């Protein structure tokens, strides 16, 4: 089984599946903005609107966090992750951290 085969869902139940809980799993990443993104964001901050470079950064960070969550689940023998959630925070003006977390389960 590879990472892509690990089902990740935000729901508590998976319809039609019986499973046992293995434990908690996490996927963490910290990403920094580069100088070009910072300059563009600073200019956008003056005129207003979406800062697409930051949106892309957070989207990439989310995808990395989910991939790491799946990898963590695979390492402990899980078939799926239920109740997946995200947390994010700014570490500094140019760094964001994203955590994906949930409950690893094994199908019966």
N, CA, C and O atoms as a GROMACS GRO file, in nm:
protein
  432
    1UNK      N    1   0.086  -0.118   0.000
    1UNK     CA    2   0.000   0.000   0.000
    1UNK      C    3   0.090   0.124   0.000
    1UNK      O    4   0.193   0.126   0.067
    2UNK      N    5   0.050   0.227  -0.075
    2UNK     CA    6   0.126   0.352  -0.071
    2UNK      C    7   0.037   0.464  -0.013
    2UNK      O    8  -0.081   0.443   0.013
    3UNK      N    9   0.097   0.580   0.008
    3UNK     CA   10   0.028   0.692   0.071
    3UNK      C   11  -0.106   0.724   0.007
    3UNK      O   12  -0.204   0.753   0.076
    4UNK      N   13  -0.113   0.719  -0.126
    4UNK     CA   14  -0.235   0.760  -0.196
    4UNK      C   15  -0.353   0.666  -0.168
    4UNK      O   16  -0.468   0.703  -0.192
    5UNK      N   17  -0.326   0.546  -0.116
    5UNK     CA   18  -0.432   0.451  -0.086
    5UNK      C   19  -0.492   0.472   0.053
    5UNK      O   20  -0.592   0.408   0.087
    6UNK      N   21  -0.434   0.558   0.132
    6UNK     CA   22  -0.487   0.588   0.265
    6UNK      C   23  -0.603   0.687   0.251
    6UNK      O   24  -0.582   0.801   0.210
    7UNK      N   25  -0.723   0.642   0.284
    7UNK     CA   26  -0.841   0.729   0.279
    7UNK      C   27  -0.832   0.830   0.392
    7UNK      O   28  -0.806   0.794   0.507
    8UNK      N   29  -0.854   0.958   0.361
    8UNK     CA   30  -0.855   1.064   0.461
    8UNK      C   31  -0.990   1.133   0.452
    8UNK      O   32  -1.030   1.180   0.345
    9UNK      N   33  -1.060   1.138   0.564
    9UNK     CA   34  -1.192   1.198   0.566
    9UNK      C   35  -1.209   1.287   0.689
    9UNK      O   36  -1.149   1.263   0.794
   10UNK      N   37  -1.292   1.390   0.674
   10UNK     CA   38  -1.320   1.479   0.788
   10UNK      C   39  -1.436   1.427   0.871
   10UNK      O   40  -1.468   1.484   0.975
   11UNK      N   41  -1.501   1.320   0.825
   11UNK     CA   42  -1.615   1.265   0.898
   11UNK      C   43  -1.569   1.165   1.004
   11UNK      O   44  -1.456   1.116   1.000
   12UNK      N   45  -1.658   1.137   1.098
   12UNK     CA   46  -1.627   1.040   1.203
   12UNK      C   47  -1.647   0.897   1.154
   12UNK      O   48  -1.573   0.807   1.195
   13UNK      N   49  -1.745   0.876   1.069
   13UNK     CA   50  -1.777   0.742   1.020
   13UNK      C   51  -1.748   0.731   0.871
   13UNK      O   52  -1.762   0.829   0.797
   14UNK      N   53  -1.709   0.614   0.829
   14UNK     CA   54  -1.693   0.583   0.687
   14UNK      C   55  -1.807   0.487   0.653
   14UNK      O   56  -1.809   0.374   0.701
   15UNK      N   57  -1.902   0.531   0.571
   15UNK     CA   58  -2.018   0.446   0.540
   15UNK      C   59  -1.977   0.308   0.489
   15UNK      O   60  -1.894   0.295   0.400
   16UNK      N   61  -2.038   0.205   0.548
   16UNK     CA   62  -2.015   0.068   0.505
   16UNK      C   63  -1.887   0.006   0.556
   16UNK      O   64  -1.854  -0.107   0.518
   17UNK      N   65  -1.813   0.075   0.642
   17UNK     CA   66  -1.686   0.022   0.693
   17UNK      C   67  -1.691   0.007   0.844
   17UNK      O   68  -1.739   0.094   0.916
   18UNK      N   69  -1.639  -0.105   0.890
   18UNK     CA   70  -1.617  -0.127   1.033
   18UNK      C   71  -1.468  -0.117   1.055
   18UNK      O   72  -1.388  -0.166   0.975
   19UNK      N   73  -1.430  -0.051   1.165
   19UNK     CA   74  -1.286  -0.036   1.189
   19UNK      C   75  -1.257  -0.021   1.336
   19UNK      O   76  -1.345   0.006   1.418
   20UNK      N   77  -1.130  -0.041   1.367
   20UNK     CA   78  -1.082  -0.019   1.504
   20UNK      C   79  -0.987   0.100   1.502
   20UNK      O   80  -0.918   0.123   1.402
   21UNK      N   81  -0.983   0.172   1.610
   21UNK     CA   82  -0.896   0.290   1.620
   21UNK      C   83  -0.756   0.245   1.655
   21UNK      O   84  -0.735   0.166   1.747
   22UNK      N   85  -0.659   0.298   1.581
   22UNK     CA   86  -0.519   0.271   1.608
   22UNK      C   87  -0.459   0.382   1.694
   22UNK      O   88  -0.391   0.354   1.793
   23UNK      N   89  -0.484   0.507   1.657
   23UNK     CA   90  -0.429   0.619   1.734
   23UNK      C   91  -0.423   0.745   1.650
   23UNK      O   92  -0.472   0.749   1.537
   24UNK      N   93  -0.364   0.847   1.707
   24UNK     CA   94  -0.357   0.976   1.639
   24UNK      C   95  -0.242   0.978   1.539
   24UNK      O   96  -0.139   0.914   1.559
   25UNK      N   97  -0.262   1.054   1.432
   25UNK     CA   98  -0.158   1.073   1.331
   25UNK      C   99  -0.149   1.221   1.296
   25UNK      O  100  -0.247   1.296   1.309
   26UNK      N  101  -0.031   1.262   1.253
   26UNK     CA  102  -0.006   1.402   1.223
   26UNK      C  103   0.073   1.418   1.094
   26UNK      O  104   0.146   1.327   1.053
   27UNK      N  105   0.057   1.531   1.032
   27UNK     CA  106   0.140   1.571   0.920
   27UNK      C  107   0.172   1.718   0.940
   27UNK      O  108   0.082   1.802   0.945
   28UNK      N  109   0.299   1.750   0.951
   28UNK     CA  110   0.340   1.888   0.982
   28UNK      C  111   0.432   1.942   0.875
   28UNK      O  112   0.512   1.869   0.817
   29UNK      N  113   0.420   2.072   0.848
   29UNK     CA  114   0.514   2.139   0.759
   29UNK      C  115   0.522   2.286   0.798
   29UNK      O  116   0.425   2.344   0.847
   30UNK      N  117   0.637   2.344   0.775
   30UNK     CA  118   0.656   2.487   0.791
   30UNK      C  119   0.714   2.539   0.661
   30UNK      O  120   0.815   2.488   0.612
   31UNK      N  121   0.652   2.641   0.608
   31UNK     CA  122   0.691   2.697   0.479
   31UNK      C  123   0.724   2.844   0.498
   31UNK      O  124   0.662   2.913   0.580
   32UNK      N  125   0.820   2.892   0.422
   32UNK     CA  126   0.851   3.034   0.426
   32UNK      C  127   0.824   3.097   0.290
   32UNK      O  128   0.831   3.031   0.187
   33UNK      N  129   0.794   3.224   0.294
   33UNK     CA  130   0.772   3.300   0.172
   33UNK      C  131   0.907   3.350   0.123
   33UNK      O  132   0.995   3.384   0.202
   34UNK      N  133   0.924   3.355  -0.008
   34UNK     CA  134   1.050   3.407  -0.059
   34UNK      C  135   1.043   3.559  -0.076
   34UNK      O  136   0.936   3.619  -0.060
   35UNK      N  137   1.154   3.621  -0.106
   35UNK     CA  138   1.163   3.767  -0.115
   35UNK      C  139   1.067   3.823  -0.219
   35UNK      O  140   1.002   3.924  -0.194
   36UNK      N  141   1.057   3.758  -0.334
   36UNK     CA  142   0.967   3.806  -0.440
   36UNK      C  143   0.822   3.804  -0.391
   36UNK      O  144   0.748   3.899  -0.414
   37UNK      N  145   0.783   3.696  -0.324
   37UNK     CA  146   0.646   3.688  -0.270
   37UNK      C  147   0.623   3.797  -0.166
   37UNK      O  148   0.516   3.857  -0.163
   38UNK      N  149   0.722   3.823  -0.082
   38UNK     CA  150   0.707   3.925   0.021
   38UNK      C  151   0.690   4.064  -0.040
   38UNK      O  152   0.607   4.142   0.007
   39UNK      N  153   0.768   4.094  -0.143
   39UNK     CA  154   0.755   4.224  -0.209
   39UNK      C  155   0.617   4.238  -0.272
   39UNK      O  156   0.551   4.341  -0.257
   40UNK      N  157   0.574   4.134  -0.344
   40UNK     CA  158   0.442   4.135  -0.406
   40UNK      C  159   0.330   4.148  -0.304
   40UNK      O  160   0.233   4.220  -0.326
   41UNK      N  161   0.345   4.078  -0.192
   41UNK     CA  162   0.244   4.085  -0.086
   41UNK      C  163   0.240   4.224  -0.025
   41UNK      O  164   0.133   4.276   0.006
   42UNK      N  165   0.356   4.283  -0.007
   42UNK     CA  166   0.362   4.419   0.048
   42UNK      C  167   0.291   4.518  -0.041
   42UNK      O  168   0.217   4.604   0.007
   43UNK      N  169   0.311   4.507  -0.172
   43UNK     CA  170   0.243   4.595  -0.266
   43UNK      C  171   0.092   4.570  -0.265
   43UNK      O  172   0.013   4.664  -0.269
   44UNK      N  173   0.052   4.444  -0.261
   44UNK     CA  174  -0.090   4.409  -0.260
   44UNK      C  175  -0.156   4.458  -0.132
   44UNK      O  176  -0.274   4.494  -0.133
   45UNK      N  177  -0.081   4.460  -0.024
   45UNK     CA  178  -0.133   4.506   0.104
   45UNK      C  179  -0.174   4.653   0.096
   45UNK      O  180  -0.266   4.696   0.165
   46UNK      N  181  -0.105   4.729   0.012
   46UNK     CA  182  -0.137   4.872  -0.004
   46UNK      C  183  -0.268   4.890  -0.080
   46UNK      O  184  -0.350   4.975  -0.042
   47UNK      N  185  -0.288   4.812  -0.186
   47UNK     CA  186  -0.407   4.830  -0.270
   47UNK      C  187  -0.523   4.740  -0.231
   47UNK      O  188  -0.636   4.764  -0.273
   48UNK      N  189  -0.497   4.637  -0.154
   48UNK     CA  190  -0.603   4.546  -0.110
   48UNK      C  191  -0.624   4.431  -0.208
   48UNK      O  192  -0.572   4.433  -0.319
   49UNK      N  193  -0.700   4.332  -0.166
   49UNK     CA  194  -0.730   4.216  -0.249
   49UNK      C  195  -0.657   4.093  -0.203
   49UNK      O  196  -0.579   4.096  -0.108
   50UNK      N  197  -0.683   3.983  -0.273
   50UNK     CA  198  -0.620   3.856  -0.239
   50UNK      C  199  -0.471   3.859  -0.271
   50UNK      O  200  -0.429   3.911  -0.374
   51UNK      N  201  -0.394   3.803  -0.182
   51UNK     CA  202  -0.249   3.790  -0.203
   51UNK      C  203  -0.227   3.647  -0.251
   51UNK      O  204  -0.209   3.555  -0.171
   52UNK      N  205  -0.229   3.631  -0.383
   52UNK     CA  206  -0.227   3.497  -0.442
   52UNK      C  207  -0.103   3.417  -0.407
   52UNK      O  208  -0.110   3.295  -0.394
   53UNK      N  209   0.011   3.483  -0.392
   53UNK     CA  210   0.133   3.411  -0.356
   53UNK      C  211   0.117   3.345  -0.219
   53UNK      O  212   0.164   3.233  -0.199
   54UNK      N  213   0.054   3.411  -0.125
   54UNK     CA  214   0.032   3.354   0.008
   54UNK      C  215  -0.072   3.243   0.002
   54UNK      O  216  -0.059   3.141   0.070
   55UNK      N  217  -0.175   3.261  -0.079
   55UNK     CA  218  -0.277   3.158  -0.095
   55UNK      C  219  -0.213   3.032  -0.152
   55UNK      O  220  -0.242   2.921  -0.106
   56UNK      N  221  -0.126   3.048  -0.252
   56UNK     CA  222  -0.055   2.934  -0.309
   56UNK      C  223   0.035   2.868  -0.206
   56UNK      O  224   0.043   2.745  -0.199
   57UNK      N  225   0.103   2.949  -0.126
   57UNK     CA  226   0.191   2.897  -0.022
   57UNK      C  227   0.112   2.809   0.076
   57UNK      O  228   0.156   2.699   0.110
   58UNK      N  229  -0.002   2.858   0.122
   58UNK     CA  230  -0.082   2.782   0.217
   58UNK      C  231  -0.142   2.657   0.154
   58UNK      O  232  -0.155   2.554   0.220
   59UNK      N  233  -0.180   2.666   0.027
   59UNK     CA  234  -0.232   2.550  -0.044
   59UNK      C  235  -0.125   2.442  -0.057
   59UNK      O  236  -0.152   2.324  -0.035
   60UNK      N  237  -0.004   2.482  -0.092
   60UNK     CA  238   0.108   2.387  -0.100
   60UNK      C  239   0.136   2.325   0.037
   60UNK      O  240   0.158   2.205   0.048
   61UNK      N  241   0.136   2.407   0.140
   61UNK     CA  242   0.162   2.359   0.276
   61UNK      C  243   0.054   2.259   0.318
   61UNK      O  244   0.084   2.157   0.381
   62UNK      N  245  -0.071   2.287   0.285
   62UNK     CA  246  -0.181   2.195   0.318
   62UNK      C  247  -0.159   2.060   0.250
   62UNK      O  248  -0.175   1.956   0.313
   63UNK      N  249  -0.123   2.063   0.122
   63UNK     CA  250  -0.102   1.938   0.048
   63UNK      C  251   0.014   1.857   0.107
   63UNK      O  252   0.005   1.735   0.118
   64UNK      N  253   0.121   1.924   0.146
   64UNK     CA  254   0.235   1.857   0.207
   64UNK      C  255   0.195   1.796   0.342
   64UNK      O  256   0.232   1.683   0.373
   65UNK      N  257   0.119   1.871   0.420
   65UNK     CA  258   0.075   1.822   0.552
   65UNK      C  259  -0.012   1.697   0.538
   65UNK      O  260   0.003   1.603   0.615
   66UNK      N  261  -0.102   1.696   0.440
   66UNK     CA  262  -0.188   1.578   0.419
   66UNK      C  263  -0.104   1.459   0.374
   66UNK      O  264  -0.126   1.346   0.420
   67UNK      N  265  -0.008   1.482   0.286
   67UNK     CA  266   0.079   1.373   0.240
   67UNK      C  267   0.157   1.315   0.357
   67UNK      O  268   0.173   1.193   0.367
   68UNK      N  269   0.205   1.399   0.445
   68UNK     CA  270   0.278   1.351   0.563
   68UNK      C  271   0.186   1.280   0.661
   68UNK      O  272   0.227   1.183   0.725
   69UNK      N  273   0.063   1.326   0.673
   69UNK     CA  274  -0.037   1.258   0.757
   69UNK      C  275  -0.060   1.117   0.703
   69UNK      O  276  -0.062   1.020   0.779
   70UNK      N  277  -0.078   1.105   0.572
   70UNK     CA  278  -0.098   0.973   0.510
   70UNK      C  279   0.024   0.884   0.535
   70UNK      O  280   0.008   0.766   0.566
   71UNK      N  281   0.143   0.939   0.522
   71UNK     CA  282   0.265   0.862   0.545
   71UNK      C  283   0.271   0.813   0.690
   71UNK      O  284   0.306   0.698   0.715
   72UNK      N  285   0.237   0.899   0.784
   72UNK     CA  286   0.235   0.861   0.925
   72UNK      C  287   0.135   0.748   0.949
   72UNK      O  288   0.164   0.654   1.022
   73UNK      N  289   0.017   0.758   0.887
   73UNK     CA  290  -0.086   0.655   0.901
   73UNK      C  291  -0.037   0.522   0.843
   73UNK      O  292  -0.058   0.416   0.903
   74UNK      N  293   0.027   0.527   0.728
   74UNK     CA  294   0.080   0.407   0.664
   74UNK      C  295   0.185   0.340   0.752
   74UNK      O  296   0.189   0.218   0.763
   75UNK      N  297   0.270   0.421   0.814
   75UNK     CA  298   0.376   0.368   0.901
   75UNK      C  299   0.321   0.287   1.019
   75UNK      O  300   0.385   0.192   1.064
   76UNK      N  301   0.203   0.324   1.069
   76UNK     CA  302   0.148   0.252   1.184
   76UNK      C  303   0.044   0.148   1.144
   76UNK      O  304  -0.026   0.093   1.230
   77UNK      N  305   0.033   0.122   1.014
   77UNK     CA  306  -0.054   0.015   0.966
   77UNK      C  307  -0.200   0.052   0.949
   77UNK      O  308  -0.286  -0.036   0.948
   78UNK      N  309  -0.230   0.178   0.934
   78UNK     CA  310  -0.369   0.222   0.919
   78UNK      C  311  -0.418   0.204   0.775
   78UNK      O  312  -0.338   0.200   0.681
   79UNK      N  313  -0.548   0.194   0.761
   79UNK     CA  314  -0.613   0.190   0.629
   79UNK      C  315  -0.675   0.325   0.594
   79UNK      O  316  -0.698   0.356   0.477
   80UNK      N  317  -0.702   0.404   0.697
   80UNK     CA  318  -0.769   0.532   0.674
   80UNK      C  319  -0.745   0.625   0.793
   80UNK      O  320  -0.696   0.584   0.898
   81UNK      N  321  -0.779   0.752   0.772
   81UNK     CA  322  -0.775   0.853   0.878
   81UNK      C  323  -0.911   0.920   0.881
   81UNK      O  324  -0.960   0.970   0.779
   82UNK      N  325  -0.974   0.920   0.999
   82UNK     CA  326  -1.103   0.986   1.016
   82UNK      C  327  -1.086   1.112   1.100
   82UNK      O  328  -0.985   1.128   1.170
   83UNK      N  329  -1.183   1.199   1.093
   83UNK     CA  330  -1.185   1.323   1.172
   83UNK      C  331  -1.061   1.410   1.147
   83UNK      O  332  -1.009   1.471   1.239
   84UNK      N  333  -1.015   1.415   1.020
   84UNK     CA  334  -0.898   1.495   0.987
   84UNK      C  335  -0.932   1.643   1.000
   84UNK      O  336  -1.039   1.687   0.960
   85UNK      N  337  -0.839   1.718   1.056
   85UNK     CA  338  -0.852   1.862   1.074
   85UNK      C  339  -0.719   1.929   1.041
   85UNK      O  340  -0.615   1.864   1.032
   86UNK      N  341  -0.725   2.061   1.023
   86UNK     CA  342  -0.605   2.141   1.000
   86UNK      C  343  -0.590   2.244   1.110
   86UNK      O  344  -0.689   2.293   1.164
   87UNK      N  345  -0.468   2.277   1.140
   87UNK     CA  346  -0.432   2.393   1.221
   87UNK      C  347  -0.324   2.467   1.145
   87UNK      O  348  -0.241   2.404   1.080
   88UNK      N  349  -0.325   2.597   1.152
   88UNK     CA  350  -0.216   2.673   1.091
   88UNK      C  351  -0.185   2.792   1.179
   88UNK      O  352  -0.269   2.840   1.255
   89UNK      N  353  -0.062   2.839   1.167
   89UNK     CA  354  -0.020   2.952   1.248
   89UNK      C  355   0.099   3.019   1.181
   89UNK      O  356   0.174   2.955   1.107
   90UNK      N  357   0.116   3.145   1.209
   90UNK     CA  358   0.234   3.218   1.163
   90UNK      C  359   0.341   3.207   1.269
   90UNK      O  360   0.318   3.237   1.386
   91UNK      N  361   0.458   3.163   1.228
   91UNK     CA  362   0.571   3.155   1.320
   91UNK      C  363   0.639   3.290   1.326
   91UNK      O  364   0.683   3.335   1.433
   92UNK      N  365   0.648   3.355   1.211
   92UNK     CA  366   0.704   3.489   1.202
   92UNK      C  367   0.635   3.558   1.084
   92UNK      O  368   0.541   3.503   1.026
   93UNK      N  369   0.680   3.675   1.050
   93UNK     CA  370   0.617   3.751   0.941
   93UNK      C  371   0.625   3.677   0.808
   93UNK      O  372   0.544   3.702   0.718
   94UNK      N  373   0.723   3.587   0.794
   94UNK     CA  374   0.738   3.521   0.665
   94UNK      C  375   0.737   3.368   0.672
   94UNK      O  376   0.781   3.302   0.578
   95UNK      N  377   0.686   3.311   0.783
   95UNK     CA  378   0.678   3.166   0.796
   95UNK      C  379   0.541   3.122   0.845
   95UNK      O  380   0.485   3.180   0.938
   96UNK      N  381   0.487   3.019   0.781
   96UNK     CA  382   0.360   2.960   0.819
   96UNK      C  383   0.380   2.813   0.849
   96UNK      O  384   0.457   2.745   0.781
   97UNK      N  385   0.313   2.764   0.951
   97UNK     CA  386   0.315   2.622   0.980
   97UNK      C  387   0.174   2.567   0.965
   97UNK      O  388   0.076   2.632   1.004
   98UNK      N  389   0.165   2.449   0.909
   98UNK     CA  390   0.036   2.382   0.890
   98UNK      C  391   0.046   2.242   0.946
   98UNK      O  392   0.141   2.170   0.920
   99UNK      N  393  -0.054   2.205   1.025
   99UNK     CA  394  -0.062   2.070   1.081
   99UNK      C  395  -0.192   2.007   1.037
   99UNK      O  396  -0.299   2.065   1.052
  100UNK      N  397  -0.182   1.888   0.982
  100UNK     CA  398  -0.300   1.805   0.954
  100UNK      C  399  -0.299   1.696   1.060
  100UNK      O  400  -0.194   1.637   1.087
  101UNK      N  401  -0.413   1.668   1.121
  101UNK     CA  402  -0.417   1.566   1.224
  101UNK      C  403  -0.550   1.494   1.222
  101UNK      O  404  -0.651   1.549   1.178
  102UNK      N  405  -0.551   1.370   1.269
  102UNK     CA  406  -0.673   1.292   1.270
  102UNK      C  407  -0.651   1.162   1.345
  102UNK      O  408  -0.550   1.144   1.413
  103UNK      N  409  -0.748   1.071   1.332
  103UNK     CA  410  -0.745   0.943   1.400
  103UNK      C  411  -0.723   0.832   1.297
  103UNK      O  412  -0.803   0.816   1.205
  104UNK      N  413  -0.615   0.757   1.313
  104UNK     CA  414  -0.584   0.646   1.224
  104UNK      C  415  -0.671   0.526   1.262
  104UNK      O  416  -0.688   0.494   1.379
  105UNK      N  417  -0.724   0.459   1.159
  105UNK     CA  418  -0.809   0.342   1.183
  105UNK      C  419  -0.767   0.225   1.093
  105UNK      O  420  -0.708   0.245   0.986
  106UNK      N  421  -0.798   0.103   1.138
  106UNK     CA  422  -0.771  -0.020   1.062
  106UNK      C  423  -0.904  -0.088   1.035
  106UNK      O  424  -0.982  -0.112   1.127
  107UNK      N  425  -0.932  -0.120   0.907
  107UNK     CA  426  -1.056  -0.185   0.871
  107UNK      C  427  -1.059  -0.327   0.925
  107UNK      O  428  -0.956  -0.396   0.926
  108UNK      N  429  -1.177  -0.372   0.970
  108UNK     CA  430  -1.196  -0.508   1.020
  108UNK      C  431  -1.224  -0.602   0.903
  108UNK      O  432  -1.244  -0.722   0.924
   0.00000   0.00000   0.00000
